[in-house]
């Protein structure tokens, strides 16, 4: 067992668990990397740690400074936790429509929260631009810049990917991930492709994101929206530019309702919305490719962080979603023929990862 000298030392080395129900239904082994075991409760702890450690190494940070970041929540929580470990302060700029669970966690970890109205990226008041402007105003502020700062992807290239490779004993057929900043799919896919070019990398994209269309046509176009927080991009950023992707699948929120309830009842696994999207895409990959696959994806965070949305009947109805899950057999039948919801792609990002 690891004995850490500070809380940030406990980030990483999370467990893998096989999903019994879906593995039985598909004839393929589907595994979840349990990122909710990180001390801040999400996979974003990994990026937060690498961002801050690399900034110290470059001389950009020193104790007493304030880390500033625009975030949908989980990165803000991770940065607040890691900042305290290194004698730093944290200011999170966050859209005011994110889950209250995440807002509370930032405060509990000693971070300061600035809530702003959700606006399109081109608007100068977008949380990303607001965080950048605030950081530029003072010499003792440092902007983490999780979208363009490739320490994000580096965390997964150096740590997450190698952990999974060791746990799976080098036998991975398919790797599935959503993309928010692109750091997770970027760093992991780089590592896996270096070990075995045949590892099949699947991107899971929700409605409202433009990545699926970008990989299909080269243009960022989207329709609708999603309750998944911090997932999806409408522009090419440096962390996503490092990804190596073979397939992309676009899936609706209603599927997340069905799968989250099914895994809770069958396996005692409580998924957050991003994790449910990951699992839905892993299920689609298993059905598309046939039996005998070894598939890995992420439980990105604690399912309880989605209590006010994914598990809230009034919220779901307000979004036009049916709180009652459809029979799993219907989902399996639909995933057996995804049609134009699934594409093959040869996206190989151009950015160097800087080992």
Buried (B, 14 or more C-beta within 10 A) or exposed (E): EEEEEEBBEBBBEBEBBEBBBBBEBBEBBBBBBBBBBBBBBBBBBBBBBBBBBBBBEEEEBEEEBBBBBBBBBBBBBBBBBBBBBBEBBBBBBBBEEBBEBBBEBBEEBEBBBBBBEBBEEEEEEBBBBBBBBBBEEEEEBBBBBBBEBBBBBBBBBBBBBBBBBEBBEEEBBBBBBBBBBBBBBBBBBBBBBBEEEEBBBBBBBBBBBBBBBBBBEEEBEBEEEBBBBBBBBBEBBBBBBBBBBBBBBBBBBBBBBBBBBBBBEBBEBBBBBBBBBBBBBBBBBBBBBEEEBBBBBBBBBBBBBBBBBBBBEEBBEEEEBEBEBBEBEEBBEBBEEBEEBBBEBEBBBEBEBEE
